[in-house]
Amino acid sequence: MRLVILADTHVPKRARDLPAPLWSAVESADVVLHAGDWVDGALLDALEARSRRLVGVYGNNDGPELRARLPEVARAELDGLRVAVVHETGPKTRREERCAARFPDCDLLVFGHSHIPWDSVAPGGLRLLNPGSPTDRRSQPYATYLTARVAAGRLDAVELHRLPPRRG
């Protein structure tokens, strides 16, 4: 099972659309995980239309329309892997310990908010992934998203993808 993991898309405020390489990845993925800050329902509609399966949550920049359509926390089982998706996890200090306590029944936690890629493992084995942002790199050198594979309850081939700079 192939995953695309993204967050903090901020379309159309930070970009008019997602970058073409990300759309290609979405269309070939089995599951797309989005950790919030969509900003507009049109992107949710587009991702629902172009994804085989979409698991998403709302973020702090998402208004009433998106909050009515998306949960604050989403959970899914993907080929035996227990996944949670949430937008915010709080400060990076002691993040692993807080998240392990909050999501004791999960193998993978996908989160966003910071626009900073993150990959760590909490005590007890919870994997934490933040894909950064494909449209608003903030202080990062590149806009980013993640891909990964799931098989028989195991996550592997996690890859951070750097996107080319936007033009114009």
C-alpha atoms as one frame of an Amber mdcrd trajectory, in Angstrom:
protein
   0.000   0.000   0.000   1.455   3.343  -1.089   0.894   6.470   1.020   1.202
  10.167   0.301   1.437  12.301   3.431   0.907  16.046   3.320  -0.146  18.962
   5.513  -0.290  22.732   5.606  -1.267  23.144   1.977  -2.854  26.585   2.535
  -4.433  26.621  -0.941  -5.274  29.200  -2.300  -3.594  31.551   0.189   0.022
  30.336  -0.135  -0.294  28.779  -3.604  -2.981  28.574  -6.268  -2.728  24.777
  -6.407  -0.603  21.853  -5.298   2.606  21.317  -7.299   2.299  18.934 -10.275
   4.711  16.308  -8.832   2.525  16.067  -5.729  -0.641  15.630  -7.801   1.097
  12.790  -9.664   2.005  11.145  -6.360  -1.580  11.558  -5.091  -2.999   9.898
  -8.184  -0.721   6.868  -7.843  -1.171   6.452  -4.074  -3.514   4.020  -2.392
  -4.095   6.377   0.544  -3.524  10.112   1.025  -3.129  11.430   4.585  -3.610
  15.197   5.063  -2.833  16.731   8.465  -4.812  19.957   8.130  -4.608  23.614
   7.159  -6.337  23.186   3.813  -7.793  26.751   4.055 -10.472  26.196   1.373
 -12.944  23.407   0.675 -12.082  23.360  -3.034  -8.790  21.574  -2.301 -10.589
  18.997  -0.171 -12.994  18.416  -3.079 -10.103  18.046  -5.529  -8.188  15.628
  -3.287 -11.330  13.556  -2.698 -11.851  13.365  -6.463  -8.256  12.438  -7.294
  -7.442  10.103  -4.368  -8.349   6.445  -4.047  -8.759   7.025  -0.302  -8.326
  10.261   1.665  -7.884  10.541   5.433  -7.760  14.131   6.630  -8.305  16.487
   9.548  -8.883  20.188   9.945  -6.178  22.587  11.115  -6.118  25.879  12.966
  -6.449  27.864   9.697  -9.524  25.934   8.555 -12.894  27.611   8.950 -16.398
  26.328   9.668 -16.944  24.666   6.256 -13.870  22.453   6.604 -14.480  21.804
  10.311 -17.966  20.570   9.424 -16.508  18.095   6.905 -13.367  16.924   8.720
 -12.573  15.694  12.237  -9.969  17.124  14.594  -8.415  13.641  14.850  -8.782
  10.897  12.228  -7.943   7.249  12.751  -7.511   4.525  10.180  -6.173   1.014
   9.959  -4.030   0.587   6.862  -3.106  -3.035   6.167  -2.763  -3.612   9.914
  -0.969  -0.313  10.685  -2.893   1.754  13.248  -2.726   5.398  12.148  -3.869
   8.674  13.689  -3.799  12.050  11.955  -3.957  15.360  13.836  -2.907  18.905
  12.991  -1.204  20.125  16.168   0.913  18.257  18.712   2.252  21.206  20.721
   5.895  22.218  21.225   8.691  19.954  20.010  10.034  19.552  23.552   8.769
  16.201  24.887   6.563  15.733  21.796   7.226  11.994  21.616   6.220  11.388
  25.227   3.036  13.501  24.960   1.969  11.848  21.724   2.678   8.330  22.981
   0.436   9.054  25.985  -2.305  10.586  23.809  -2.223   7.864  21.123  -1.266
   4.654  22.985  -3.193   2.464  20.542  -1.448   3.765  17.381   1.634   2.769
  15.412   1.883   5.986  13.364   0.937   9.584  14.112   0.875  12.053  11.215
   0.791  15.724  12.188   1.351  19.173  10.697   1.209  22.807  11.847   4.932
  23.653  12.020   5.697  23.314   8.271   8.879  21.556   9.446   9.487  17.927
   8.444   9.734  15.585  11.436  10.458  11.876  11.744  10.943  10.341  15.174
   9.949   7.364  17.288   8.378   7.710  20.738   8.950   5.381  23.677   6.866
   2.297  22.966   7.381   2.555  19.214   4.906   5.232  18.013   6.334   6.749
  14.809   5.723  10.485  14.397   5.793  12.026  10.922   5.305  15.616   9.806
   5.593  16.097   6.026   6.348  19.824   6.177   4.411  21.882   3.620   4.298
  21.510  -0.176   3.337  25.172  -0.651   4.688  27.243   2.266   8.211  26.254
   3.251   8.588  29.042   5.826  12.133  28.751   7.219  12.834  25.440   5.473
  15.043  25.257   2.383  12.405  23.332   0.397   8.668  22.771   0.207   8.080
  19.093   1.051   5.754  16.116   1.349   6.259  12.449   2.293   5.616   9.095
   0.692   5.756   5.706   2.402   4.679   2.093   2.050   2.635  -0.071   4.394
   2.680  -3.856   4.301   1.439  -6.309   6.908   1.206  -3.641   9.607   4.675
  -2.223   8.970   5.646   1.195   7.669   8.700   1.422   5.434  10.244   3.331
   2.542   9.450   6.690   4.177  10.798   9.333   1.817  10.840  13.117   2.120
  10.289  14.741  -1.280  11.665  18.195  -1.979   9.676  20.243  -4.443  11.174
  22.672  -6.935  10.777  26.373  -6.144   7.563  27.985  -7.343   7.810  30.383
 -10.221   6.111  33.679 -10.724
